[in-house]
């Protein structure tokens, strides 16, 4: 009888891992989209930024942060988020 790969094993089919990754991405996008719509509806943030665009922006700001102590990704994300706020 064939043995099943252990959890976390790199062997086996990639399809289940891909399905989980796609599902997780969709859930994150949906959740962030709900937060953005609520904040925009309350007049707290701009209305012209989509959840996926914001997720990619934050992710891109964080790339390479672990390799350079001079780069402060958290500070740059704070600047990005501050730019979403509606100013009077």
N, CA, C and O atoms as a Tinker XYZ file with bonds, in Angstrom:
   352  protein
     1  N      0.844000   -1.175000    0.000000    73     2
     2  CA     0.000000    0.000000    0.000000    64     1     3
     3  C      0.893000    1.244000    0.000000    63     2     4     5
     4  O      1.812000    1.326000    0.816000    81     3
     5  N      0.651000    2.225000   -0.898000    73     3     6
     6  CA     1.485000    3.427000   -0.964000    64     5     7
     7  C      1.334000    4.261000    0.307000    63     6     8     9
     8  O      0.261000    4.332000    0.907000    81     7
     9  N      2.435000    4.883000    0.690000    73     7    10
    10  CA     2.427000    5.736000    1.872000    64     9    11
    11  C      2.030000    7.146000    1.488000    63    10    12    13
    12  O      2.404000    7.648000    0.428000    81    11
    13  N      1.278000    7.766000    2.350000    73    11    14
    14  CA     0.883000    9.158000    2.131000    64    13    15
    15  C      1.986000   10.068000    2.640000    63    14    16    17
    16  O      2.619000    9.763000    3.651000    81    15
    17  N      2.229000   11.186000    1.953000    73    15    18
    18  CA     3.248000   12.126000    2.431000    64    17    19
    19  C      2.843000   12.716000    3.778000    63    18    20    21
    20  O      1.659000   12.924000    4.042000    81    19
    21  N      3.823000   12.980000    4.617000    73    19    22
    22  CA     3.574000   13.619000    5.911000    64    21    23
    23  C      3.138000   15.061000    5.695000    63    22    24    25
    24  O      3.423000   15.667000    4.662000    81    23
    25  N      2.449000   15.588000    6.681000    73    23    26
    26  CA     2.052000   16.990000    6.625000    64    25    27
    27  C      3.293000   17.861000    6.551000    63    26    28    29
    28  O      4.243000   17.649000    7.304000    81    27
    29  N      3.297000   18.827000    5.663000    73    27    30
    30  CA     4.444000   19.702000    5.500000    64    29    31
    31  C      5.525000   19.126000    4.616000    63    30    32    33
    32  O      6.545000   19.775000    4.378000    81    31
    33  N      5.320000   17.924000    4.127000    73    31    34
    34  CA     6.310000   17.282000    3.265000    64    33    35
    35  C      6.344000   17.967000    1.911000    63    34    36    37
    36  O      5.322000   18.464000    1.437000    81    35
    37  N      7.497000   17.994000    1.297000    73    35    38
    38  CA     7.622000   18.610000   -0.023000    64    37    39
    39  C      7.301000   17.622000   -1.128000    63    38    40    41
    40  O      7.258000   17.993000   -2.301000    81    39
    41  N      7.077000   16.373000   -0.765000    73    39    42
    42  CA     6.695000   15.382000   -1.763000    64    41    43
    43  C      5.188000   15.363000   -1.888000    63    42    44    45
    44  O      4.486000   15.965000   -1.075000    81    43
    45  N      4.691000   14.685000   -2.890000    73    43    46
    46  CA     3.250000   14.617000   -3.078000    64    45    47
    47  C      2.807000   15.606000   -4.130000    63    46    48    49
    48  O      3.613000   16.202000   -4.844000    81    47
    49  N      1.530000   15.756000   -4.202000    73    47    50
    50  CA     0.951000   16.626000   -5.226000    64    49    51
    51  C      0.983000   18.086000   -4.799000    63    50    52    53
    52  O      0.748000   18.410000   -3.634000    81    51
    53  N      1.270000   18.944000   -5.737000    73    51    54
    54  CA     1.317000   20.377000   -5.458000    64    53    55
    55  C     -0.077000   20.996000   -5.485000    63    54    56    57
    56  O     -0.280000   22.089000   -4.956000    81    55
    57  N     -1.032000   20.309000   -6.094000    73    55    58
    58  CA    -2.371000   20.876000   -6.258000    64    57    59
    59  C     -3.023000   21.269000   -4.933000    63    58    60    61
    60  O     -3.551000   22.377000   -4.841000    81    59
    61  N     -3.015000   20.410000   -3.891000    73    59    62
    62  CA    -3.640000   20.838000   -2.632000    64    61    63
    63  C     -2.980000   22.081000   -2.038000    63    62    64    65
    64  O     -3.665000   22.950000   -1.499000    81    63
    65  N     -1.663000   22.168000   -2.135000    73    63    66
    66  CA    -0.976000   23.353000   -1.616000    64    65    67
    67  C     -1.359000   24.591000   -2.420000    63    66    68    69
    68  O     -1.519000   25.674000   -1.857000    81    67
    69  N     -1.503000   24.435000   -3.708000    73    67    70
    70  CA    -1.894000   25.558000   -4.562000    64    69    71
    71  C     -3.312000   26.007000   -4.233000    63    70    72    73
    72  O     -3.586000   27.205000   -4.165000    81    71
    73  N     -4.208000   25.059000   -4.030000    73    71    74
    74  CA    -5.593000   25.391000   -3.697000    64    73    75
    75  C     -5.645000   26.149000   -2.371000    63    74    76    77
    76  O     -6.369000   27.137000   -2.250000    81    75
    77  N     -4.892000   25.697000   -1.391000    73    75    78
    78  CA    -4.857000   26.373000   -0.095000    64    77    79
    79  C     -4.298000   27.776000   -0.241000    63    78    80    81
    80  O     -4.826000   28.715000    0.354000    81    79
    81  N     -3.233000   27.934000   -1.024000    73    79    82
    82  CA    -2.628000   29.255000   -1.223000    64    81    83
    83  C     -3.604000   30.207000   -1.912000    63    82    84    85
    84  O     -3.722000   31.367000   -1.517000    81    83
    85  N     -4.300000   29.724000   -2.933000    73    83    86
    86  CA    -5.273000   30.558000   -3.646000    64    85    87
    87  C     -6.418000   30.928000   -2.717000    63    86    88    89
    88  O     -6.856000   32.078000   -2.692000    81    87
    89  N     -6.905000   29.953000   -1.950000    73    87    90
    90  CA    -8.005000   30.212000   -1.016000    64    89    91
    91  C     -7.579000   31.239000    0.036000    63    90    92    93
    92  O     -8.328000   32.171000    0.332000    81    91
    93  N     -6.394000   31.073000    0.593000    73    91    94
    94  CA    -5.895000   32.003000    1.612000    64    93    95
    95  C     -5.792000   33.410000    1.029000    63    94    96    97
    96  O     -6.172000   34.382000    1.683000    81    95
    97  N     -5.281000   33.524000   -0.198000    73    95    98
    98  CA    -5.156000   34.830000   -0.859000    64    97    99
    99  C     -6.532000   35.462000   -1.040000    63    98   100   101
   100  O     -6.704000   36.658000   -0.806000    81    99
   101  N     -7.514000   34.657000   -1.459000    73    99   102
   102  CA    -8.860000   35.179000   -1.664000    64   101   103
   103  C     -9.498000   35.621000   -0.352000    63   102   104   105
   104  O    -10.187000   36.640000   -0.309000    81   103
   105  N     -9.273000   34.857000    0.719000    73   103   106
   106  CA    -9.827000   35.217000    2.022000    64   105   107
   107  C     -9.199000   36.514000    2.517000    63   106   108   109
   108  O     -9.901000   37.399000    3.006000    81   107
   109  N     -7.876000   36.629000    2.390000    73   107   110
   110  CA    -7.207000   37.855000    2.813000    64   109   111
   111  C     -7.712000   39.050000    2.021000    63   110   112   113
   112  O     -7.973000   40.114000    2.584000    81   111
   113  N     -7.846000   38.871000    0.716000    73   111   114
   114  CA    -8.339000   39.956000   -0.126000    64   113   115
   115  C     -9.763000   40.335000    0.262000    63   114   116   117
   116  O    -10.086000   41.519000    0.366000    81   115
   117  N    -10.621000   39.331000    0.478000    73   115   118
   118  CA   -12.010000   39.602000    0.854000    64   117   119
   119  C    -12.071000   40.344000    2.181000    63   118   120   121
   120  O    -12.800000   41.327000    2.309000    81   119
   121  N    -11.306000   39.878000    3.176000    73   119   122
   122  CA   -11.321000   40.492000    4.496000    64   121   123
   123  C    -10.844000   41.942000    4.431000    63   122   124   125
   124  O    -11.472000   42.835000    5.000000    81   123
   125  N     -9.744000   42.167000    3.743000    73   123   126
   126  CA    -9.226000   43.523000    3.624000    64   125   127
   127  C    -10.196000   44.405000    2.844000    63   126   128   129
   128  O    -10.363000   45.581000    3.166000    81   127
   129  N    -10.825000   43.849000    1.833000    73   127   130
   130  CA   -11.816000   44.592000    1.051000    64   129   131
   131  C    -12.976000   45.042000    1.950000    63   130   132   133
   132  O    -13.457000   46.168000    1.823000    81   131
   133  N    -13.422000   44.170000    2.853000    73   131   134
   134  CA   -14.493000   44.525000    3.788000    64   133   135
   135  C    -14.054000   45.660000    4.711000    63   134   136   137
   136  O    -14.817000   46.592000    4.968000    81   135
   137  N    -12.815000   45.574000    5.207000    73   135   138
   138  CA   -12.293000   46.630000    6.078000    64   137   139
   139  C    -12.184000   47.960000    5.341000    63   138   140   141
   140  O    -12.551000   49.005000    5.878000    81   139
   141  N    -11.677000   47.918000    4.107000    73   139   142
   142  CA   -11.538000   49.148000    3.326000    64   141   143
   143  C    -12.893000   49.778000    3.036000    63   142   144   145
   144  O    -13.048000   50.995000    3.135000    81   143
   145  N    -13.875000   48.953000    2.676000    73   143   146
   146  CA   -15.211000   49.485000    2.400000    64   145   147
   147  C    -15.829000   50.111000    3.651000    63   146   148   149
   148  O    -16.458000   51.167000    3.570000    81   147
   149  N    -15.653000   49.466000    4.802000    73   147   150
   150  CA   -16.198000   50.011000    6.045000    64   149   151
   151  C    -15.527000   51.338000    6.394000    63   150   152   153
   152  O    -16.200000   52.302000    6.758000    81   151
   153  N    -14.199000   51.383000    6.282000    73   151   154
   154  CA   -13.469000   52.612000    6.602000    64   153   155
   155  C    -13.819000   53.728000    5.615000    63   154   156   157
   156  O    -13.979000   54.883000    6.010000    81   155
   157  N    -13.935000   53.383000    4.343000    73   155   158
   158  CA   -14.295000   54.380000    3.334000    64   157   159
   159  C    -15.724000   54.872000    3.559000    63   158   160   161
   160  O    -16.011000   56.062000    3.426000    81   159
   161  N    -16.614000   53.942000    3.901000    73   159   162
   162  CA   -17.997000   54.319000    4.170000    64   161   163
   163  C    -18.127000   55.252000    5.369000    63   162   164   165
   164  O    -19.046000   56.068000    5.439000    81   163
   165  N    -17.194000   55.122000    6.311000    73   163   166
   166  CA   -17.184000   55.989000    7.490000    64   165   167
   167  C    -16.441000   57.290000    7.230000    63   166   168   169
   168  O    -16.336000   58.138000    8.117000    81   167
   169  N    -15.921000   57.452000    6.004000    73   167   170
   170  CA   -15.216000   58.676000    5.651000    64   169   171
   171  C    -13.810000   58.766000    6.228000    63   170   172   173
   172  O    -13.240000   59.854000    6.305000    81   171
   173  N    -13.247000   57.629000    6.633000    73   171   174
   174  CA   -11.932000   57.621000    7.263000    64   173   175
   175  C    -10.782000   57.520000    6.256000    63   174   176   177
   176  O     -9.701000   58.057000    6.494000    81   175
   177  N    -11.014000   56.831000    5.131000    73   175   178
   178  CA    -9.954000   56.627000    4.143000    64   177   179
   179  C    -10.461000   56.940000    2.746000    63   178   180   181
   180  O    -11.661000   57.085000    2.512000    81   179
   181  N     -9.522000   57.040000    1.836000    73   179   182
   182  CA    -9.831000   57.269000    0.425000    64   181   183
   183  C    -10.653000   56.103000   -0.110000    63   182   184   185
   184  O    -10.637000   55.005000    0.445000    81   183
   185  N    -11.361000   56.360000   -1.185000    73   183   186
   186  CA   -12.220000   55.318000   -1.779000    64   185   187
   187  C    -11.638000   54.740000   -3.056000    63   186   188   189
   188  O    -12.248000   53.853000   -3.654000    81   187
   189  N    -10.484000   55.211000   -3.490000    73   187   190
   190  CA    -9.955000   54.809000   -4.794000    64   189   191
   191  C     -8.857000   53.750000   -4.721000    63   190   192   193
   192  O     -8.149000   53.541000   -5.706000    81   191
   193  N     -8.699000   53.076000   -3.581000    73   191   194
   194  CA    -7.674000   52.044000   -3.439000    64   193   195
   195  C     -8.351000   50.699000   -3.200000    63   194   196   197
   196  O     -9.163000   50.555000   -2.286000    81   195
   197  N     -8.009000   49.718000   -4.029000    73   195   198
   198  CA    -8.586000   48.385000   -3.892000    64   197   199
   199  C     -7.745000   47.534000   -2.956000    63   198   200   201
   200  O     -6.551000   47.777000   -2.781000    81   199
   201  N     -8.378000   46.536000   -2.358000    73   199   202
   202  CA    -7.719000   45.672000   -1.377000    64   201   203
   203  C     -6.483000   44.985000   -1.959000    63   202   204   205
   204  O     -5.428000   44.971000   -1.324000    81   203
   205  N     -6.602000   44.427000   -3.138000    73   203   206
   206  CA    -5.477000   43.711000   -3.740000    64   205   207
   207  C     -4.303000   44.646000   -4.006000    63   206   208   209
   208  O     -3.147000   44.268000   -3.812000    81   207
   209  N     -4.594000   45.853000   -4.446000    73   207   210
   210  CA    -3.538000   46.839000   -4.691000    64   209   211
   211  C     -2.822000   47.190000   -3.392000    63   210   212   213
   212  O     -1.595000   47.285000   -3.362000    81   211
   213  N     -3.582000   47.380000   -2.326000    73   211   214
   214  CA    -2.984000   47.685000   -1.026000    64   213   215
   215  C     -2.142000   46.513000   -0.522000    63   214   216   217
   216  O     -1.038000   46.718000   -0.018000    81   215
   217  N     -2.654000   45.291000   -0.655000    73   215   218
   218  CA    -1.888000   44.105000   -0.232000    64   217   219
   219  C     -0.570000   44.009000   -0.981000    63   218   220   221
   220  O      0.467000   43.736000   -0.377000    81   219
   221  N     -0.596000   44.225000   -2.265000    73   219   222
   222  CA     0.639000   44.177000   -3.058000    64   221   223
   223  C      1.590000   45.299000   -2.655000    63   222   224   225
   224  O      2.800000   45.085000   -2.578000    81   223
   225  N      1.065000   46.474000   -2.400000    73   223   226
   226  CA     1.907000   47.591000   -1.980000    64   225   227
   227  C      2.624000   47.304000   -0.675000    63   226   228   229
   228  O      3.826000   47.542000   -0.558000    81   227
   229  N      1.894000   46.794000    0.305000    73   227   230
   230  CA     2.506000   46.453000    1.597000    64   229   231
   231  C      3.533000   45.347000    1.411000    63   230   232   233
   232  O      4.635000   45.419000    1.956000    81   231
   233  N      3.175000   44.331000    0.646000    73   231   234
   234  CA     4.108000   43.226000    0.405000    64   233   235
   235  C      5.384000   43.685000   -0.270000    63   234   236   237
   236  O      6.477000   43.260000    0.105000    81   235
   237  N      5.254000   44.543000   -1.253000    73   235   238
   238  CA     6.435000   45.031000   -1.959000    64   237   239
   239  C      7.307000   45.901000   -1.072000    63   238   240   241
   240  O      8.531000   45.890000   -1.209000    81   239
   241  N      6.700000   46.655000   -0.166000    73   239   242
   242  CA     7.489000   47.460000    0.768000    64   241   243
   243  C      8.292000   46.586000    1.723000    63   242   244   245
   244  O      9.345000   46.996000    2.212000    81   243
   245  N      7.800000   45.394000    1.986000    73   243   246
   246  CA     8.460000   44.507000    2.960000    64   245   247
   247  C      9.536000   43.613000    2.340000    63   246   248   249
   248  O     10.334000   43.020000    3.066000    81   247
   249  N      9.567000   43.509000    1.027000    73   247   250
   250  CA    10.554000   42.645000    0.370000    64   249   251
   251  C     11.958000   43.132000    0.682000    63   250   252   253
   252  O     12.275000   44.307000    0.494000    81   251
   253  N     12.783000   42.238000    1.151000    73   251   254
   254  CA    14.184000   42.540000    1.402000    64   253   255
   255  C     14.465000   43.153000    2.752000    63   254   256   257
   256  O     15.625000   43.407000    3.076000    81   255
   257  N     13.438000   43.401000    3.554000    73   255   258
   258  CA    13.644000   44.057000    4.853000    64   257   259
   259  C     14.498000   43.209000    5.789000    63   258   260   261
   260  O     15.237000   43.751000    6.611000    81   259
   261  N     14.405000   41.893000    5.675000    73   259   262
   262  CA    15.175000   41.035000    6.573000    64   261   263
   263  C     16.656000   40.983000    6.209000    63   262   264   265
   264  O     17.468000   40.490000    6.991000    81   263
   265  N     17.008000   41.477000    5.047000    73   263   266
   266  CA    18.403000   41.428000    4.598000    64   265   267
   267  C     19.172000   42.732000    4.792000    63   266   268   269
   268  O     20.376000   42.782000    4.538000    81   267
   269  N     18.490000   43.786000    5.240000    73   267   270
   270  CA    19.141000   45.087000    5.373000    64   269   271
   271  C     18.627000   45.794000    6.619000    63   270   272   273
   272  O     17.490000   46.264000    6.640000    81   271
   273  N     19.444000   45.871000    7.643000    73   271   274
   274  CA    19.039000   46.502000    8.898000    64   273   275
   275  C     18.782000   47.995000    8.761000    63   274   276   277
   276  O     18.148000   48.597000    9.628000    81   275
   277  N     19.269000   48.599000    7.678000    73   275   278
   278  CA    19.065000   50.034000    7.465000    64   277   279
   279  C     17.685000   50.344000    6.892000    63   278   280   281
   280  O     17.239000   51.491000    6.923000    81   279
   281  N     17.015000   49.328000    6.373000    73   279   282
   282  CA    15.704000   49.516000    5.770000    64   281   283
   283  C     14.620000   49.240000    6.805000    63   282   284   285
   284  O     14.602000   48.174000    7.421000    81   283
   285  N     13.733000   50.184000    6.994000    73   283   286
   286  CA    12.682000   50.078000    8.004000    64   285   287
   287  C     11.327000   49.917000    7.322000    63   286   288   289
   288  O     10.604000   50.888000    7.098000    81   287
   289  N     11.005000   48.670000    7.000000    73   287   290
   290  CA     9.772000   48.372000    6.273000    64   289   291
   291  C      8.540000   48.819000    7.049000    63   290   292   293
   292  O      7.597000   49.342000    6.456000    81   291
   293  N      8.532000   48.621000    8.361000    73   291   294
   294  CA     7.367000   49.006000    9.162000    64   293   295
   295  C      7.091000   50.513000    9.018000    63   294   296   297
   296  O      5.938000   50.928000    8.903000    81   295
   297  N      8.138000   51.307000    9.026000    73   295   298
   298  CA     7.980000   52.757000    8.878000    64   297   299
   299  C      7.386000   53.093000    7.509000    63   298   300   301
   300  O      6.532000   53.972000    7.400000    81   299
   301  N      7.833000   52.400000    6.477000    73   299   302
   302  CA     7.317000   52.671000    5.140000    64   301   303
   303  C      5.859000   52.234000    5.007000    63   302   304   305
   304  O      5.083000   52.887000    4.310000    81   303
   305  N      5.481000   51.143000    5.664000    73   303   306
   306  CA     4.077000   50.712000    5.642000    64   305   307
   307  C      3.222000   51.748000    6.371000    63   306   308   309
   308  O      2.110000   52.050000    5.936000    81   307
   309  N      3.732000   52.294000    7.478000    73   307   310
   310  CA     3.006000   53.349000    8.183000    64   309   311
   311  C      2.782000   54.563000    7.281000    63   310   312   313
   312  O      1.712000   55.171000    7.311000    81   311
   313  N      3.781000   54.914000    6.487000    73   311   314
   314  CA     3.645000   56.035000    5.550000    64   313   315
   315  C      2.577000   55.717000    4.503000    63   314   316   317
   316  O      1.755000   56.570000    4.166000    81   315
   317  N      2.595000   54.482000    3.992000    73   315   318
   318  CA     1.591000   54.071000    3.001000    64   317   319
   319  C      0.189000   54.151000    3.594000    63   318   320   321
   320  O     -0.717000   54.712000    2.977000    81   319
   321  N      0.009000   53.595000    4.780000    73   319   322
   322  CA    -1.310000   53.591000    5.413000    64   321   323
   323  C     -1.754000   55.026000    5.728000    63   322   324   325
   324  O     -2.926000   55.361000    5.559000    81   323
   325  N     -0.830000   55.865000    6.182000    73   323   326
   326  CA    -1.177000   57.264000    6.477000    64   325   327
   327  C     -1.686000   57.958000    5.212000    63   326   328   329
   328  O     -2.535000   58.846000    5.284000    81   327
   329  N     -1.166000   57.552000    4.063000    73   327   330
   330  CA    -1.605000   58.147000    2.804000    64   329   331
   331  C     -3.031000   57.760000    2.421000    63   330   332   333
   332  O     -3.631000   58.402000    1.559000    81   331
   333  N     -3.580000   56.726000    3.047000    73   331   334
   334  CA    -4.962000   56.338000    2.789000    64   333   335
   335  C     -5.952000   57.248000    3.512000    63   334   336   337
   336  O     -7.093000   57.404000    3.076000    81   335
   337  N     -5.519000   57.838000    4.596000    73   335   338
   338  CA    -6.421000   58.632000    5.438000    64   337   339
   339  C     -6.916000   59.868000    4.698000    63   338   340   341
   340  O     -6.189000   60.512000    3.941000    81   339
   341  N     -8.160000   60.162000    4.945000    73   339   342
   342  CA    -8.774000   61.351000    4.372000    64   341   343
   343  C     -8.332000   62.547000    5.206000    63   342   344   345
   344  O     -8.417000   62.529000    6.434000    81   343
   345  N     -7.861000   63.581000    4.524000    73   343   346
   346  CA    -7.464000   64.793000    5.223000    64   345   347
   347  C     -8.536000   65.864000    5.039000    63   346   348   349
   348  O     -9.200000   65.929000    4.005000    81   347
   349  N     -8.686000   66.677000    6.034000    73   347   350
   350  CA    -9.730000   67.714000    5.967000    64   349   351
   351  C     -9.284000   68.900000    5.161000    63   350   352
   352  O    -10.039000   69.860000    5.006000    81   351
